Structure formats: structure tokens, C-alpha cells
Amino acid sequence: MPSTSPAQMITDFSVRADPYPIYAELRRQPVVRDESGVHLVTTYWEIRDLLQDPRISSDARNLAPGNYPMSAAQDDEGTLPPSFIRLDPPEHDRLRRLAMRPFGPPHSPRRIHDMHGELARIVTDLIDGLVGRDRFDVVDDFAYPFPVAVICQLLGVPQEDEPRFRTLVDAVVAGLSPAEDAAEQRRRAQQSRLELGQYLAGLIEEHRRHPGDDMLSVWATDDGPEGRMSLVELITNAVLLLIAGHETTVNLITNGVLTLLREPAALERLRDDPSTAAATVEELLRYEPPVQMLPQRNTLADIEIAGAVIPKGAPVWLLLASGNRDPRRFADPDRFDPMRQDNQHLGFGFGVHACFGAPLARLETQLALTELTRRLHGPQLEADPPPYRPSPILRGPRHLQVTVEGITD
């Protein structure tokens, strides 16, 4: 490894296909201080404790002067204010409650449940489109278009605009990764985020004039007990959900297909017994989580944990994927075991910032993997490991070429 800096070791693209040996090495210490000033938390219980510790902030404005992040993930978000995941209670809680009103309990308890039929139809249509082919790219032909169609429908974004926002989303996601020219990468990410905001502002105004049953319409017109989000709050959180609503699920589905093709017994189990889909997805979230780390944290006070002291104002990276393979918490953690019991992983985070869209991502992935394993005959990987996306944070294959003997109609 060319660098001995822990932060650079785990973000180095050369380890993207398999970062887990690096995590295992770092877990010798629950808290590792990088030469940059970043504190990396590597072990399950310590990560979980900090995820619910009110002395840990998600607001980059609380960084001590001179503590600059190694990537744009913790930097200023440009000309749009932070979304709710970059804020602390009580402001975080207010915006999250407002965002949740048209999405889930307590105000919309059946929203995800009632989407089941439509999700199944989209999956069926995508696989139908593969019939007659002997090879396809899991990412481009299935794992990307599926959650994009879902989030567009859910938010009220025209799916035909996908080519327009895909380039912008890619630039924003690229801004999460360290780069040789970090300032230029950050500038492009901020500009793309602003352009996404301008695009969504136009849609919000259209939905305000002609509301439907989508989330943008509800946000723009609903007057609940806490009122509405301001226009700028609505825009910045719409940008967040447009990106988060499909990026992580693309990686979760693709990581799932890759893992099942590497684990034939698990694939056969899911094919023979679709009722194991939920447990399979939970183990996948532990074993190959699409969000590897949370680098957007800092301390509001000196925190003593596992014999180390993280000083006030220090940047903190919570290595979720490392915690998910902590042998002090999970037996035989490097083995993919869909029948694993007590699987309280960190794949969707924990505490007040636990993933907003987790119920939808779970359902999408369960349906996707169940139908793919049922309908694909003799699937094989063309390349292992496949090429990966640049991001060490939102980690997943850029392409996953698969050959098949046939696809059931």
C-alpha cells in the first residue's frame, strides 16, 4: 500500500473491490487518529454508541477552525443550505418530520406497502426486456433504472428527465470522494447541486399549481401542525432525496447480485424459497453495505471512548462497513450467511440519522433479487472483481456484466 495514512488507505481506489482487509487492520484500535486530524471509529459498539451520542454533530459548521475535511463530504455544500441529514436536532428533527409526512408513519403509514404492486411491475418489465439476450449489465439494464423509476414516481419527477439529472447526480456523488484536484471536484459538485436545485425548483412550482399525490406536491401544499418547509428547505431536501432515493439502492441491488453469484448456495436458497428474501437482504446490508462510512461527523465536546479522547471540534469518520464485520459483534463476520440470527447491522446507520428510505430500499432489493434469481438461468459473472465506482463512501460496481443461459418469460 503506497500510503500509511489510515484515511488514505481506505479511500485509495486500489482497494475499492475489497476494502475489508484494511478495515480488519484498522479494527486493532477502536479509534484511529489520522495524520490529517480525522478520527476513524472502526468497531461496532463504539460506532453505534456515537451514532446516538448528542455530542456528535452532523453540521460541518461545528468543526474547529483548521480542521478541514479530506473530501467534499464534510465541506461547505455550496450555495444551497444543508439538507436535514447535515443538521442536528432540533432543526434536523423538524425537517425530517416534515419530509416524512407523505412518505411513512405516522401520517402515511401505508405509502410503501401500497407501492408493492407497482414495484413488482417495474421489476417484471425490466426483466422482460432482457428476454432473448445472453448477456447484460446488471447496473445499466436493471439496478439503475429500477430505483430511478421508483424515486421519480414517488417524488413527482418526470422519468424522461433522467438523462438531464443523471450527469448532475454523478457530479454531486463524485464530490464525496477524495481527489487529486479536490477544489475543482468540489466546485463541480457544488455547481451540479445548485443546478439540480434549480431544476427541482421549477418542478416544485409546477406541483404547487397542479398538485398530485407525489411527495413534491404534498410538500408544496400540505399545511400540517408545523406548517410547510420554506422553498429553499424544500429544494435542498428534494435534491437530497432525488440522489439518496436511488444511488444507495443501485449499489445495494448490484452488490446483492454480485454476492449471490459468488455464493451459489445462497442463490439457490433464495430461488427455492423466496420467503428468505428479507433475511438475505439484511445479511447483504451487513456484509456489503452500499454506504461504507459516514464521514460527515464532528464533536461538540471532548469525547472519551474506548480509551481514546476525540477532542471537541474534530472531524470523525464512522466506518459502518468495518463495524459490520467486527468479530466482537458478529460470529464469523467475513462469511455471507443469510440465515444469520440477531443481525442488527449498521447498514442503514442508527439513531436519529438512520436512513430515511430504509423501508423502501429493503422492499426494492427484496423484489429485485427474488425475481432475478427466479428468472435467470445459469447466470455467471464475466469479470470478478468487476469495475467499481470511484466513491469509497457509496461503494458499488460501476458495471456488472452477467451471462445467462436463458431468462424465463
C-alpha positions in Angstrom: 0.0 0.0 0.0 1.6 3.3 -1.1 0.2 5.3 1.9 0.3 4.6 5.6 -2.3 7.2 6.3 -5.4 5.3 7.5 -7.9 7.6 5.8 -6.0 7.4 2.5 -5.7 3.6 2.9 -9.4 3.1 3.0 -10.2 5.7 0.3 -7.5 4.5 -2.1 -9.2 3.3 -5.3 -6.9 0.2 -5.5 -8.8 -1.3 -2.5 -12.3 -0.5 -3.7 -13.1 -4.1 -4.8 -12.1 -5.4 -1.3 -11.6 -2.8 1.5 -12.3 -5.3 4.2 -8.7 -6.4 5.0 -7.9 -2.7 5.6 -10.9 -2.4 7.9 -9.7 -5.5 9.8 -6.2 -4.0 10.2 -7.7 -0.7 11.5 -10.0 -2.5 14.0 -7.0 -3.3 16.1 -7.8 0.1 17.6 -11.4 1.2 18.0 -10.5 4.8 17.4 -7.7 5.6 14.9 -6.3 9.2 14.6 -5.3 10.0 11.1 -2.4 12.4 10.4 -5.0 14.8 8.8 -6.7 15.2 12.2 -9.7 12.9 11.2 -10.6 10.3 13.9 -11.8 7.0 12.4 -14.1 4.8 14.5 -13.8 1.2 13.4 -15.6 -1.1 15.8 -19.3 -1.9 16.1 -20.2 -0.9 19.6 -18.2 2.3 19.5 -19.8 3.3 16.2 -23.3 2.5 17.5 -22.7 4.5 20.7 -21.5 7.5 18.7 -24.4 7.4 16.3 -26.8 8.1 19.2 -24.5 10.4 21.2 -25.8 14.0 21.2 -22.2 15.2 21.4 -21.6 14.1 17.8 -22.7 16.6 15.2 -23.6 16.3 11.6 -23.3 20.0 11.0 -19.9 20.9 9.4 -20.2 24.4 10.9 -19.2 22.9 14.2 -15.7 21.8 13.0 -13.0 23.6 14.9 -11.0 26.2 12.9 -8.2 24.5 11.0 -10.0 21.1 10.9 -10.5 20.8 7.2 -12.0 17.6 5.8 -10.2 15.4 3.3 -13.2 15.4 1.0 -16.1 17.5 0.0 -18.3 15.1 2.0 -17.7 17.3 5.0 -17.2 20.6 3.2 -19.5 23.5 2.6 -22.4 22.5 0.4 -22.2 25.5 -1.9 -25.0 27.9 -2.5 -27.8 25.7 -1.2 -28.1 25.3 2.6 -27.6 21.9 4.2 -30.2 19.2 3.9 -31.6 17.7 7.1 -29.0 14.9 7.2 -26.4 17.6 7.6 -28.1 19.3 10.5 -28.5 18.5 14.2 -31.6 18.3 16.4 -33.9 20.2 16.9 -33.7 21.6 13.3 -32.9 18.2 11.9 -35.9 16.7 13.6 -38.3 19.3 12.4 -37.3 19.0 8.7 -37.2 15.2 8.9 -40.8 15.1 10.3 -42.0 17.4 7.5 -40.2 15.4 4.9 -41.7 12.1 6.3 -45.3 13.3 6.2 -46.1 11.9 2.7 -43.6 9.0 3.0 -44.3 6.9 6.1 -45.7 6.6 9.6 -47.4 8.2 11.3 -49.1 10.3 8.6 -48.7 8.0 5.6 -48.4 4.5 7.2 -49.3 2.6 4.0 -47.3 4.5 1.5 -44.5 1.9 1.0 -46.9 -1.1 1.4 -49.2 0.2 -1.3 -46.3 0.6 -3.7 -45.6 -3.2 -3.7 -47.6 -3.9 -6.9 -46.1 -1.1 -8.9 -42.6 -2.0 -7.8 -43.2 -5.6 -8.9 -44.5 -4.4 -12.2 -41.4 -2.3 -12.9 -39.1 -5.3 -12.0 -41.1 -7.6 -14.3 -41.0 -5.1 -17.2 -37.2 -4.6 -16.8 -36.5 -8.4 -16.8 -39.0 -8.9 -19.7 -36.8 -6.5 -21.6 -33.8 -8.8 -21.1 -35.5 -11.9 -22.6 -33.6 -13.2 -25.6 -30.3 -11.8 -24.5 -27.4 -14.0 -23.4 -25.6 -11.2 -21.5 -26.5 -7.9 -19.9 -25.1 -5.3 -17.5 -26.9 -5.6 -14.1 -26.2 -1.9 -13.4 -27.3 -0.2 -16.6 -30.0 -2.7 -17.6 -31.6 -3.3 -14.2 -30.2 -2.0 -10.9 -30.1 1.7 -12.0 -33.3 2.1 -14.0 -35.4 0.3 -11.3 -34.9 2.7 -8.3 -34.7 5.7 -10.6 -38.2 4.9 -11.9 -39.4 4.4 -8.3 -37.9 7.7 -6.9 -39.1 9.7 -9.9 -42.7 8.4 -9.4 -42.5 8.9 -5.7 -41.2 12.5 -5.8 -43.1 13.5 -8.9 -40.1 13.9 -11.2 -40.6 13.1 -14.9 -38.7 10.0 -15.7 -37.9 11.3 -19.2 -35.7 13.9 -17.5 -33.4 11.2 -16.2 -30.6 12.0 -18.8 -30.7 15.6 -17.6 -30.3 14.9 -13.9 -28.0 11.8 -14.1 -24.9 13.8 -15.0 -25.6 16.3 -12.2 -26.2 13.5 -9.7 -22.9 11.8 -10.8 -21.0 15.0 -10.2 -22.5 15.5 -6.7 -21.7 11.9 -5.7 -18.2 12.4 -7.1 -17.8 15.2 -4.7 -18.0 12.8 -1.8 -14.6 11.2 -2.8 -11.1 12.5 -2.2 -9.4 13.6 -5.4 -6.1 15.0 -6.6 -7.8 18.2 -7.5 -10.2 18.4 -4.6 -11.0 22.1 -5.1 -12.1 21.6 -8.7 -14.1 18.5 -7.8 -15.8 20.4 -5.0 -16.6 23.3 -7.3 -18.2 20.9 -9.9 -20.2 19.2 -7.1 -21.5 22.4 -5.7 -22.4 23.7 -9.2 -24.2 20.5 -10.0 -26.1 20.6 -6.7 -27.2 24.1 -7.5 -28.3 23.1 -11.0 -30.3 20.2 -9.5 -31.9 22.6 -7.1 -32.9 25.0 -9.9 -34.4 22.1 -11.9 -36.3 20.9 -8.9 -37.5 24.5 -8.0 -39.3 24.6 -11.4 -40.9 21.2 -10.7 -42.0 22.4 -7.2 -43.7 25.4 -8.6 -45.5 23.3 -11.2 -46.6 20.9 -8.5 -47.8 23.8 -6.3 -50.1 25.0 -9.1 -51.2 21.5 -10.2 -50.7 19.2 -7.2 -50.9 15.4 -7.5 -50.3 12.6 -4.9 -46.5 12.7 -5.2 -44.1 14.0 -2.4 -43.2 17.3 -4.1 -46.9 18.1 -4.3 -47.6 17.3 -0.7 -44.5 19.2 0.5 -45.5 22.2 -1.6 -49.2 22.3 -0.5 -49.7 20.5 2.8 -50.3 22.6 5.9 -49.6 20.3 8.8 -49.3 21.3 12.5 -45.7 22.5 11.9 -46.5 24.3 8.7 -44.6 23.8 5.4 -40.9 23.8 4.7 -39.7 27.0 3.2 -39.0 27.0 -0.5 -35.2 26.7 0.0 -35.7 23.9 2.6 -38.0 22.2 0.1 -35.4 22.5 -2.7 -32.4 21.3 -0.7 -34.2 18.3 0.7 -35.7 17.4 -2.7 -32.1 17.3 -4.0 -31.1 15.0 -1.2 -34.0 12.6 -1.7 -33.6 12.5 -5.5 -30.0 11.4 -5.0 -30.3 9.2 -1.9 -33.5 7.7 -3.2 -31.7 5.8 -5.9 -27.9 5.9 -5.5 -27.7 3.6 -2.5 -30.3 1.2 -3.8 -28.5 0.8 -7.1 -25.4 -0.3 -5.1 -27.4 -2.5 -2.8 -29.0 -4.4 -5.6 -25.8 -4.7 -7.6 -23.8 -5.8 -4.5 -26.6 -8.3 -3.9 -26.4 -9.8 -7.4 -22.6 -9.9 -7.2 -22.6 -11.6 -3.8 -25.3 -14.2 -4.8 -23.3 -15.1 -7.9 -20.3 -15.6 -5.7 -22.4 -17.7 -3.2 -24.3 -20.3 -5.3 -25.8 -22.0 -2.2 -27.3 -18.7 -1.1 -28.6 -18.0 -4.6 -30.3 -21.5 -4.8 -31.8 -21.0 -1.3 -33.4 -17.7 -2.4 -34.6 -19.2 -5.7 -36.1 -22.2 -3.9 -37.6 -20.3 -1.0 -38.5 -16.6 -1.8 -39.6 -16.2 1.9 -35.8 -15.9 2.7 -35.5 -12.7 0.8 -35.9 -10.4 3.8 -33.1 -12.2 5.7 -30.9 -12.3 2.6 -31.2 -8.5 2.2 -30.4 -7.9 5.9 -27.3 -10.0 5.7 -26.3 -8.2 2.5 -26.7 -4.9 4.3 -24.2 -6.2 6.9 -21.8 -7.9 4.5 -21.7 -5.5 1.6 -23.4 -2.2 2.7 -23.8 0.4 0.0 -22.9 3.1 2.4 -19.4 2.2 3.7 -18.8 5.1 6.1 -20.3 8.3 7.4 -17.5 11.0 7.1 -19.8 14.0 7.9 -19.5 14.0 11.7 -17.6 16.1 14.3 -17.6 16.5 18.0 -19.3 19.1 20.1 -17.3 18.3 23.2 -14.3 16.2 24.1 -15.5 12.5 23.9 -13.7 9.7 25.7 -14.4 6.4 24.0 -12.5 3.0 24.1 -9.6 4.5 25.9 -9.2 7.4 23.4 -10.2 11.0 23.6 -11.6 12.7 20.5 -11.3 16.5 21.0 -14.0 19.0 20.6 -14.4 20.2 17.0 -12.6 17.2 15.5 -13.8 15.5 12.3 -15.0 11.9 12.8 -15.5 9.2 10.3 -17.8 6.3 11.4 -16.7 3.2 9.4 -20.1 1.4 9.2 -18.7 -1.4 6.9 -15.9 -2.1 9.4 -18.3 -2.2 12.3 -20.5 -4.7 10.4 -17.5 -7.1 10.2 -16.4 -6.7 13.8 -15.8 -10.2 15.2 -16.7 -8.9 18.7 -20.2 -8.4 17.5 -20.8 -10.9 14.6 -19.6 -14.5 14.6 -17.5 -15.4 11.5 -18.1 -11.9 10.2 -16.4 -12.4 6.8 -18.9 -15.2 5.9 -22.1 -14.3 4.0 -24.8 -16.1 6.0 -28.4 -15.2 5.0 -29.6 -17.3 7.9 -27.6 -15.3 10.5 -29.5 -14.6 13.7 -29.5 -11.4 15.6 -28.4 -9.4 12.6 -28.5 -5.8 14.0 -26.2 -4.4 11.4 -25.3 -0.8 10.8 -26.1 -0.9 7.1 -28.7 1.9 7.4 -27.0 3.7 10.2 -28.6 4.1 13.6 -30.1 6.7 15.8 -31.8 10.0 14.7 -30.0 9.9 11.3 -31.0 6.3 10.5 -31.7 6.0 6.8 -35.0 7.8 5.9 -35.7 5.5 2.9 -34.7 2.2 4.5 -38.2 0.5 4.2 -38.4 1.3 0.5 -34.8 0.2 -0.2 -35.4 -3.1 1.6 -38.6 -3.8 -0.4 -37.0 -2.8 -3.7 -34.0 -5.1 -3.1 -36.1 -8.0 -1.9 -38.2 -7.8 -5.0 -35.3 -7.3 -7.4 -33.2 -10.2 -6.0 -36.1 -12.6 -5.8 -37.2 -12.1 -9.4 -33.7 -12.1 -10.8 -32.8 -15.4 -9.1 -36.2 -16.9 -10.2 -36.0 -15.9 -13.8 -32.3 -16.1 -14.7 -30.9 -19.5 -15.7 -27.2 -20.2 -15.4 -26.1 -16.7 -14.6 -22.3 -16.2 -14.5 -20.1 -13.3 -13.9 -18.0 -12.1 -16.8 -15.4 -10.5 -14.6 -14.7 -10.8 -10.9 -14.0 -8.4 -9.4 -16.0 -6.0 -11.6 -15.0 -2.4 -12.2 -16.1 -0.2 -9.3 -17.4 3.3 -8.9 -14.9 5.8 -7.6 -16.6 6.6 -4.3 -15.3 4.9 -1.2 -18.5 6.1 0.6 -21.3 5.0 -1.7 -19.5 1.8 -2.8 -20.6 -0.5 -5.6 -19.7 -1.8 -9.1 -19.9 0.7 -12.0 -20.8 -2.2 -14.3 -21.6 -5.9 -13.6 -21.6 -7.9 -16.8 -23.5 -11.2 -16.5 -24.0 -14.0 -19.0 -27.1 -16.2 -18.8 -28.2 -19.5 -20.4 -31.8 -18.2 -20.6 -34.4 -15.9 -19.0 -37.8 -17.3 -18.1 -40.7 -15.4 -19.7 
